[in-house]
Amino acid sequence: MEGFSEKDFAKLIQRTLLAGVFLSLFLIFAGFGLSLAGSPLGGGLLRAGVLALLLTPAARVAMLVYGYLRGGENYFALASFVVLGLLAVSLLV
């Protein structure tokens, strides 16, 4: 990958996964705490945390598309885009 090293690409994927996991953990713990306190917002935050956890792999695939396009690997970018499309269709079904 010219101009976008393998190390940069790996860091991009790692940061995407970490951000998704930490966001979902924050939302789940906040929702759990609010649920214990009797707040009606707790259930919504719990659902949002689970949704964030479920969307984390899709965000990873989106970053793969970006990284492959930036690196000039169009075939892999197209394959990753197809996988992203399949994930989107499975979400709708």
N, CA, C and O of each residue as an XYZ file, in Angstrom:
372
protein
N       0.848     -1.177      0.000
C       0.000      0.000      0.000
C       0.889      1.234      0.000
O       1.613      1.481      0.965
N       0.839      1.985     -1.046
C       1.670      3.177     -1.132
C       0.999      4.351     -0.434
O      -0.178      4.627     -0.669
N       1.734      5.032      0.411
C       1.209      6.182      1.123
C       0.345      5.820      2.325
O      -0.067      6.705      3.075
N       0.074      4.572      2.514
C      -0.776      4.114      3.618
C      -0.239      2.757      4.035
O      -0.597      1.731      3.457
N       0.621      2.759      5.040
C       1.344      1.544      5.395
C       0.429      0.501      6.034
O      -0.665      0.808      6.507
N       0.901     -0.707      6.032
C       0.162     -1.809      6.662
C      -0.045     -1.530      8.150
O      -1.076     -1.879      8.725
N       0.953     -0.898      8.758
C       0.855     -0.575     10.180
C      -0.251      0.452     10.426
O      -1.019      0.321     11.379
N      -0.334      1.471      9.571
C      -1.408      2.465      9.689
C      -2.771      1.814      9.483
O      -3.732      2.133     10.184
N      -2.847      0.910      8.529
C      -4.086      0.198      8.233
C      -4.517     -0.646      9.428
O      -5.695     -0.658      9.788
N      -3.578     -1.346     10.038
C      -3.888     -2.168     11.206
C      -4.340     -1.302     12.378
O      -5.258     -1.677     13.108
N      -3.703     -0.148     12.563
C      -4.111      0.760     13.638
C      -5.521      1.295     13.409
O      -6.290      1.448     14.358
N      -5.859      1.580     12.159
C      -7.194      2.058     11.826
C      -8.249      1.023     12.205
O      -9.272      1.362     12.799
N      -8.005     -0.211     11.868
C      -8.945     -1.284     12.186
C      -9.017     -1.488     13.694
O     -10.105     -1.646     14.248
N      -7.873     -1.487     14.357
C      -7.842     -1.669     15.810
C      -8.603     -0.564     16.525
O      -9.370     -0.841     17.447
N      -8.406      0.671     16.117
C      -9.100      1.794     16.753
C     -10.603      1.746     16.508
O     -11.389      2.119     17.379
N     -10.997      1.294     15.338
C     -12.421      1.168     15.036
C     -13.073      0.144     15.960
O     -14.141      0.394     16.518
N     -12.426     -1.010     16.118
C     -12.975     -2.047     16.984
C     -12.993     -1.603     18.444
O     -13.974     -1.830     19.151
N     -11.922     -0.977     18.892
C     -11.871     -0.506     20.284
C     -12.934      0.555     20.551
O     -13.578      0.539     21.600
N     -13.117      1.473     19.609
C     -14.121      2.521     19.792
C     -15.517      1.914     19.893
O     -16.314      2.339     20.729
N     -15.820      0.928     19.053
C     -17.127      0.288     19.106
C     -17.362     -0.453     20.407
O     -18.449     -0.382     20.980
N     -16.353     -1.159     20.873
C     -16.490     -1.918     22.121
C     -16.616     -0.978     23.318
O     -17.457     -1.195     24.191
N     -15.783      0.066     23.363
C     -15.869      0.991     24.492
C     -17.165      1.781     24.493
O     -17.731      2.035     25.557
N     -17.645      2.174     23.320
C     -18.928      2.870     23.241
C     -20.055      1.973     23.740
O     -20.913      2.413     24.505
N     -20.051      0.726     23.309
C     -21.113     -0.184     23.744
C     -21.015     -0.463     25.243
O     -22.040     -0.531     25.921
N     -19.812     -0.625     25.768
C     -19.652     -0.831     27.209
C     -20.162      0.360     28.002
O     -20.855      0.195     29.006
N     -19.816      1.564     27.549
C     -20.280      2.778     28.229
C     -21.807      2.835     28.236
O     -22.420      3.088     29.274
N     -22.412      2.599     27.080
C     -23.871      2.673     26.990
C     -24.547      1.589     27.833
O     -25.560      1.848     28.482
N     -23.990      0.384     27.823
C     -24.580     -0.710     28.601
C     -24.460     -0.439     30.094
O     -25.427     -0.619     30.835
N     -23.278     -0.004     30.546
C     -23.120      0.277     31.979
C     -23.979      1.454     32.418
O     -24.564      1.427     33.501
N     -24.058      2.497     31.577
C     -24.906      3.644     31.918
C     -26.370      3.225     31.954
O     -27.115      3.628     32.846
N     -26.776      2.423     30.990
C     -28.157      1.940     30.966
C     -28.473      1.050     32.145
O     -29.561      1.127     32.715
N     -27.526      0.204     32.513
C     -27.729     -0.673     33.663
C     -27.849      0.140     34.945
O     -28.714     -0.122     35.781
N     -26.971      1.128     35.089
C     -27.025      1.982     36.280
C     -28.319      2.770     36.362
O     -28.916      2.882     37.433
N     -28.753      3.317     35.235
C     -30.005      4.063     35.235
C     -31.205      3.140     35.463
O     -32.187      3.542     36.086
N     -31.128      1.918     34.966
C     -32.206      0.957     35.209
C     -32.307      0.616     36.691
O     -33.407      0.508     37.233
N     -31.164      0.447     37.344
C     -31.167      0.162     38.775
C     -31.718      1.338     39.574
O     -32.335      1.158     40.624
N     -31.482      2.555     39.057
C     -31.983      3.750     39.731
C     -33.463      3.997     39.441
O     -34.074      4.887     40.033
N     -34.033      3.212     38.534
C     -35.447      3.344     38.220
C     -35.757      4.336     37.121
O     -36.917      4.707     36.937
N     -34.750      4.774     36.387
C     -34.966      5.733     35.310
C     -35.484      5.031     34.060
O     -35.016      3.942     33.726
N     -36.440      5.636     33.369
C     -36.929      5.028     32.125
C     -35.908      5.102     30.979
O     -36.071      4.418     29.968
N     -34.879      5.908     31.123
C     -33.848      6.012     30.081
C     -32.927      4.794     30.051
O     -32.239      4.564     29.057
N     -32.909      4.015     31.129
C     -31.996      2.881     31.226
C     -32.202      1.848     30.151
O     -31.236      1.348     29.574
N     -33.452      1.519     29.870
C     -33.727      0.508     28.850
C     -33.283      0.947     27.466
O     -32.769      0.143     26.689
N     -33.480      2.224     27.156
C     -33.046      2.741     25.859
C     -31.533      2.720     25.703
O     -31.010      2.402     24.635
N     -30.837      3.064     26.784
C     -29.374      3.023     26.720
C     -28.851      1.598     26.617
O     -27.849      1.349     25.946
N     -29.517      0.670     27.273
C     -29.115     -0.736     27.143
C     -29.271     -1.210     25.700
O     -28.383     -1.867     25.158
N     -30.401     -0.875     25.082
C     -30.622     -1.263     23.685
C     -29.607     -0.591     22.760
O     -29.112     -1.208     21.817
N     -29.303      0.676     23.037
C     -28.312      1.389     22.224
C     -26.929      0.752     22.367
O     -26.178      0.684     21.394
N     -26.590      0.289     23.560
C     -25.310     -0.376     23.771
C     -25.208     -1.690     23.016
O     -24.169     -2.005     22.436
N     -26.283     -2.449     23.028
C     -26.289     -3.713     22.275
C     -26.219     -3.433     20.780
O     -25.518     -4.134     20.049
N     -26.941     -2.413     20.319
C     -26.896     -2.047     18.905
C     -25.492     -1.610     18.496
O     -25.016     -1.984     17.425
N     -24.829     -0.824     19.338
C     -23.457     -0.400     19.044
C     -22.528     -1.606     18.962
O     -21.628     -1.642     18.123
N     -22.739     -2.582     19.820
C     -21.918     -3.788     19.783
C     -22.171     -4.586     18.508
O     -21.241     -5.145     17.927
N     -23.430     -4.640     18.074
C     -23.758     -5.366     16.849
C     -23.245     -4.652     15.600
O     -22.913     -5.310     14.614
N     -23.172     -3.330     15.621
C     -22.721     -2.573     14.455
C     -21.202     -2.437     14.372
O     -20.680     -1.977     13.356
N     -20.495     -2.827     15.413
C     -19.034     -2.711     15.413
C     -18.381     -3.505     14.275
O     -17.481     -2.970     13.627
N     -18.784     -4.752     13.998
C     -18.176     -5.445     12.852
C     -18.464     -4.758     11.513
O     -17.615     -4.763     10.621
N     -19.649     -4.168     11.369
C     -19.965     -3.450     10.133
C     -19.071     -2.219      9.992
O     -18.642     -1.887      8.887
N     -18.791     -1.550     11.093
C     -17.885     -0.399     11.051
C     -16.477     -0.842     10.666
O     -15.762     -0.122      9.969
N     -16.088     -2.016     11.116
C     -14.771     -2.553     10.752
C     -14.692     -2.794      9.251
O     -13.690     -2.462      8.617
N     -15.743     -3.369      8.686
C     -15.749     -3.636      7.245
C     -15.744     -2.313      6.472
O     -15.095     -2.211      5.430
N     -16.459     -1.301      6.971
C     -16.440      0.007      6.319
C     -15.029      0.595      6.328
O     -14.610      1.213      5.349
N     -14.299      0.408      7.422
C     -12.917      0.893      7.481
C     -12.013      0.090      6.547
O     -11.039      0.624      6.017
N     -12.331     -1.184      6.345
C     -11.570     -1.979      5.381
C     -11.759     -1.428      3.968
O     -10.801     -1.322      3.204
N     -13.004     -1.078      3.627
C     -13.260     -0.492      2.307
C     -12.426      0.774      2.142
O     -11.747      0.954      1.131
N     -12.483      1.651      3.150
C     -11.720      2.906      3.105
C     -10.216      2.637      2.971
O      -9.545      3.246      2.138
N      -9.703      1.741      3.780
C      -8.266      1.468      3.761
C      -7.804      0.862      2.452
O      -6.744      1.223      1.941
N      -8.582     -0.051      1.906
C      -8.205     -0.652      0.630
C      -8.281      0.360     -0.509
O      -7.418      0.370     -1.387
N      -9.309      1.212     -0.502
C      -9.385      2.245     -1.538
C      -8.215      3.209     -1.441
O      -7.623      3.594     -2.450
N      -7.891      3.593     -0.213
C      -6.780      4.518     -0.019
C      -5.453      3.883     -0.421
O      -4.550      4.569     -0.900
N      -5.341      2.593     -0.228
C      -4.115      1.895     -0.589
C      -4.055      1.475     -2.041
O      -3.051      0.919     -2.486
N      -5.123      1.735     -2.787
C      -5.116      1.392     -4.207
C      -5.429     -0.062     -4.509
O      -5.210     -0.519     -5.631
N      -5.929     -0.787     -3.541
C      -6.279     -2.193     -3.752
C      -7.782     -2.288     -4.032
O      -8.583     -2.613     -3.157
N      -8.126     -1.992     -5.280
C      -9.532     -1.868     -5.652
C     -10.291     -3.197     -5.570
O     -11.467     -3.213     -5.208
N      -9.635     -4.298     -5.899
C     -10.306     -5.590     -5.848
C     -10.739     -5.922     -4.411
O     -11.870     -6.356     -4.188
N      -9.854     -5.719     -3.456
C     -10.193     -5.982     -2.061
C     -11.226     -4.992     -1.539
O     -12.077     -5.343     -0.722
N     -11.145     -3.752     -2.018
C     -12.144     -2.756     -1.631
C     -13.525     -3.168     -2.138
O     -14.510     -3.039     -1.412
N     -13.607     -3.654     -3.351
C     -14.881     -4.103     -3.909
C     -15.417     -5.306     -3.142
O     -16.609     -5.373     -2.841
N     -14.545     -6.250     -2.826
C     -14.970     -7.423     -2.051
C     -15.477     -7.009     -0.669
O     -16.484     -7.534     -0.194
N     -14.791     -6.080     -0.031
C     -15.222     -5.602      1.282
C     -16.538     -4.834      1.177
O     -17.380     -4.920      2.071
N     -16.718     -4.086      0.089
C     -17.959     -3.354     -0.118
C     -19.130     -4.306     -0.299
O     -20.231     -4.036      0.180
N     -18.901     -5.416     -0.987
C     -19.943     -6.440     -1.150
C     -20.311     -7.029      0.207
O     -21.491     -7.230      0.494
N     -19.330     -7.301      1.031
C     -19.586     -7.816      2.377
C     -20.368     -6.788      3.183
O     -21.294     -7.155      3.906
N     -20.022     -5.521      3.076
C     -20.746     -4.465      3.773
C     -22.198     -4.403      3.299
O     -23.113     -4.214      4.101
N     -22.399     -4.563      1.998
C     -23.766     -4.600      1.465
C     -24.554     -5.775      1.998
O     -25.733     -5.634      2.324
N     -23.926     -6.927      2.091
C     -24.589     -8.103      2.632
C     -24.939     -7.923      4.099
O     -25.996     -8.367      4.546
N     -24.063     -7.277      4.847
C     -24.373     -6.976      6.251
C     -25.557     -6.031      6.359
O     -26.404     -6.189      7.238
N     -25.619     -5.049      5.470
C     -26.735     -4.105      5.489
C     -28.057     -4.801      5.147
O     -29.085     -4.541      5.771
N     -28.013     -5.684      4.151
C     -29.228     -6.427      3.774
C     -29.658     -7.334      4.907
O     -30.853     -7.429      5.188
N     -28.729     -8.001      5.567
C     -29.092     -8.891      6.667
C     -29.652     -8.110      7.846
O     -30.461     -8.642      8.606
N     -29.238     -6.859      8.014
C     -29.768     -6.017      9.071
C     -31.215     -5.652      8.791
O     -32.023     -5.556      9.715
N     -31.546     -5.450      7.531
C     -32.896     -5.058      7.139
C     -33.877     -6.220      7.153
O     -35.084     -6.027      7.300
N     -33.349     -7.427      6.997
C     -34.229     -8.611      6.934
C     -34.574     -9.102      8.275
O     -35.303    -10.086      8.403
